């Protein structure tokens, strides 16, 4: 997998015109249930951040394609869940992933729409949270709002370490500053919007912990 990531990064560096579409396909794959476990999109996004800092890749094209891929990938997993239902979870192809699915199901049952947003950053269960959301018939509007909002945050966060390593804090371009400002504003808006829900969830967890066994 490491060799594949390095070869792909080298191809992207030599063929900048294909960088956006290729990274979009990779983020799409990483956001798909089952398939995501075999797609090293996160590693390649870190490398892509460094190439953006070096001026090899165009920032806005990389952002747009990666966000589009991430949104479409989770939307596809959600749609698969709505269509297939719980019977899909029992399919042989998912036998090795049932623990991740169980964790995603528990996480989603506890946090609902917050799980869609936070699930982007949770590694093994990332692609299974939207699948569970579809199976449990979460409304499309709620899912898509969380899906798009989380992608708009997740992509810059994944690109940022490589960008900063390649250019340093002093090398931040005006475009990247605008992106970081937009991400910060989006995060603040999300926190303010979800704050009542998060408070209720926290209270539920505290009361559960205090309840006698």
For each residue, the residues with C-beta under 8 A, 3 or more apart:
1: 4 5 38 40
2: 5 6 43
3: 6 7
4: 1 7 8 40
5: 1 2 8 9 40 43 44 47
6: 2 3 9 10
7: 3 4 10 11
8: 4 5 11 12 22 26 40 44
9: 5 6 12 13 44 47 48 51
10: 6 7 13 14
11: 7 8 14 15 18 22
12: 8 9 15 16 18 19 22 23 44 47 48 51 57
13: 9 10 16 51 56
14: 10 11
15: 11 12 18 19
16: 12 13 19 56 57 58
17:
18: 11 12 15 21 22
19: 12 15 16 22 23 48 51 57 58 61 62
20: 23 24 58 61 62 64 65 66
21: 18 24 25 65
22: 8 11 12 18 19 25 26
23: 12 19 20 26 27 41 44 45 48 62 65 66 69
24: 20 21 27 28 65 66 68 69
25: 21 22 28 29 69
26: 8 22 23 29 30 39 40 41 44 45 69
27: 23 24 30 31 41 45 65 66 67 69 70 73 155
28: 24 25 31 32 69 70 72 73 76
29: 25 26 32 35 36 38 39 41 69 73
30: 26 27 35 36 39 40 41 42 70 73 126 127
31: 27 28 36 69 70 72 73 74 76 77 126 127 130
32: 28 29 35 36 39 73 76 77 127
33: 36 77 80 81 127 128 130 131
34: 37 93 94 97 127
35: 29 30 32 38 39 127
36: 29 30 31 32 33 39 73 126 127
37: 34 97 124 127
38: 1 29 35
39: 26 29 30 32 35 36
40: 1 4 5 8 26 30 43 44
41: 23 26 27 29 30 44 45
42: 30 45 46 158
43: 2 5 40 46 47
44: 5 8 9 12 23 26 40 41 47 48
45: 23 26 27 41 42 48 49 66 155 158 159 162
46: 42 43 49 50 158 159 161 162
47: 5 9 12 43 44 50 51 162
48: 9 12 19 23 44 45 51 52 57 62 159 162
49: 45 46 52 53 158 159 160 161 162 163 164 165 166
50: 46 47 53 54 162 163 165 166
51: 9 12 13 19 47 48 54 56 57 162 166
52: 48 49 55 56 57 58 59 62 159 162 163 166
53: 49 50 162 163 164 165 166 167 171
54: 50 51 166 167
55: 52
56: 13 16 51 52
57: 12 16 19 48 51 52 61 62
58: 16 19 20 52 61 62
59: 52 62 63 173 175 176 179
60: 63 64 175
61: 19 20 57 58 64 65
62: 19 20 23 48 52 57 58 59 65 66 159
63: 59 60 66 67 155 156 159 179
64: 20 60 61 67 68
65: 20 21 23 24 27 61 62 68 69
66: 20 23 24 27 45 62 63 69 70 155 158 159
67: 27 63 64 70 71 151 152 155
68: 24 64 65 71 72
69: 23 24 25 26 27 28 29 31 65 66 72 73
70: 27 28 30 31 66 67 73 74 120 151 154 155
71: 67 68 74 75 147 148 151
72: 28 31 68 69 75 76
73: 27 28 29 30 31 32 36 69 70 76 77 127
74: 31 70 71 77 78 116 127 130 147 151
75: 71 72 78 79 130 144 147
76: 28 31 32 72 73 79 80
77: 31 32 33 73 74 80 81 127 128 130 131 134
78: 74 75 81 82 130 131 133 134 138 140 143 147
79: 75 76 82 83 134
80: 33 76 77 83 84 88 131 134
81: 33 77 78 84 85 88 130 131 132 133 134 135 136
82: 78 79 85 134 135 137
83: 79 80 134
84: 80 81 87 88 135
85: 81 82 88 135
86: 89 90 135
87: 84 90 91
88: 80 81 84 85 91 94 131 135
89: 86 94 98 101 135
90: 86 87 94
91: 87 88 94
92: 95
93: 34
94: 34 88 89 90 91 97 98 101
95: 92 98
96:
97: 34 37 94 100 101 128
98: 89 94 95 101 102
99: 102 103
100: 97 103 104 124 125 128
101: 89 94 97 98 104 105 125 128 131 132
102: 98 99 105 106
103: 99 100 106 107 124 125 128
104: 100 101 107 108 115 119 125 128 129 131 132
105: 101 102 108 109 132
106: 102 103 109 110
107: 103 104 110 111 115 119 122 125 129
108: 104 105 111 112 115 116 119 129 132 133 136
109: 105 106 112
110: 106 107 115 201
111: 107 108 114 115 118 201
112: 108 109 115 138 197
113: 116 117 138 142 143 145 146 194 197
114: 111 117 118 146 194 197 198 201
115: 104 107 108 110 111 112 118 119 129 133
116: 74 108 113 119 129 130 133 138 143 146 147 150
117: 113 114 120 146 149 150 153 190 194
118: 111 114 115 121 122 150
119: 104 107 108 115 116 122 125 126 129 130 150
120: 70 117 126 150 151 153 154
121: 118 126 154 157
122: 107 118 119 125 126 129
123: 126
124: 37 100 103
125: 100 101 103 104 107 119 122 128 129
126: 30 31 36 119 120 121 122 123 129
127: 30 31 32 33 34 35 36 37 73 74 77 130 131
128: 33 77 97 100 101 103 104 125 131 132
129: 104 107 108 115 116 119 122 125 126 132 133
130: 31 33 74 75 77 78 81 116 119 127 133 134 143 147
131: 33 77 78 80 81 88 101 104 127 128 134 135
132: 81 101 104 105 108 128 129 135 136
133: 78 81 108 115 116 129 130 136 138 143
134: 77 78 79 80 81 82 83 130 131 137 138 143
135: 81 82 84 85 86 88 89 131 132
136: 81 108 132 133
137: 82 134
138: 78 112 113 116 133 134 142 143
139: 142 143
140: 78 143 144
141: 144 145
142: 113 138 139 145 146
143: 78 113 116 130 133 134 138 139 140 146 147
144: 75 140 141 147 148
145: 113 141 142 148 149
146: 113 114 116 117 142 143 149 150
147: 71 74 75 78 116 130 143 144 150 151
148: 71 144 145 151 152
149: 117 145 146 152 153 186 190
150: 116 117 118 119 120 146 147 153 154
151: 67 70 71 74 120 147 148 154 155
152: 67 148 149 155 156 182 183 186
153: 117 120 149 150 156 157 183 186 187 190
154: 70 120 121 150 151 157 158
155: 27 45 63 66 67 70 151 152 158 159
156: 63 152 153 159 160 179 180 183
157: 121 153 154 160 183
158: 42 45 46 49 66 154 155 161
159: 45 46 48 49 52 62 63 66 155 156 162 163
160: 49 156 157 163 164 180
161: 46 49 158 164 165
162: 45 46 47 48 49 50 51 52 53 159 165 166
163: 49 50 52 53 159 160 166 167 176
164: 49 53 160 161 167 168 169
165: 49 50 53 161 162 168
166: 49 50 51 52 53 54 162 163 171
167: 53 54 163 164 170 171 172 173
168: 164 165 171
169: 164 172
170: 167
171: 53 166 167 168
172: 167 169 176 177 180
173: 59 167 176 177
174: 177 178
175: 59 60 178 179
176: 59 163 172 173 179 180
177: 172 173 174 180 181
178: 174 175 181 182
179: 59 63 156 175 176 182 183
180: 156 160 172 176 177 183 184
181: 177 178 184 185
182: 152 178 179 185 186
183: 152 153 156 157 179 180 186 187
184: 180 181 187 188
185: 181 182 188 189
186: 149 152 153 182 183 189 190
187: 153 183 184 190 191
188: 184 185 191 192
189: 185 186 192 193
190: 117 149 153 186 187 193 194
191: 187 188 194 195
192: 188 189 195
193: 189 190
194: 113 114 117 190 191 197 198
195: 191 192 198 199
196: 199 200
197: 112 113 114 194 200 201
198: 114 194 195 201 202
199: 195 196 202 203
200: 196 197 203 204
201: 110 111 114 197 198 204 205
202: 198 199 205 206
203: 199 200 206 207
204: 200 201 207 208
205: 201 202 208 209
206: 202 203 209 210
207: 203 204 210 211
208: 204 205 211
209: 205 206
210: 206 207
211: 207 208
212:
213:
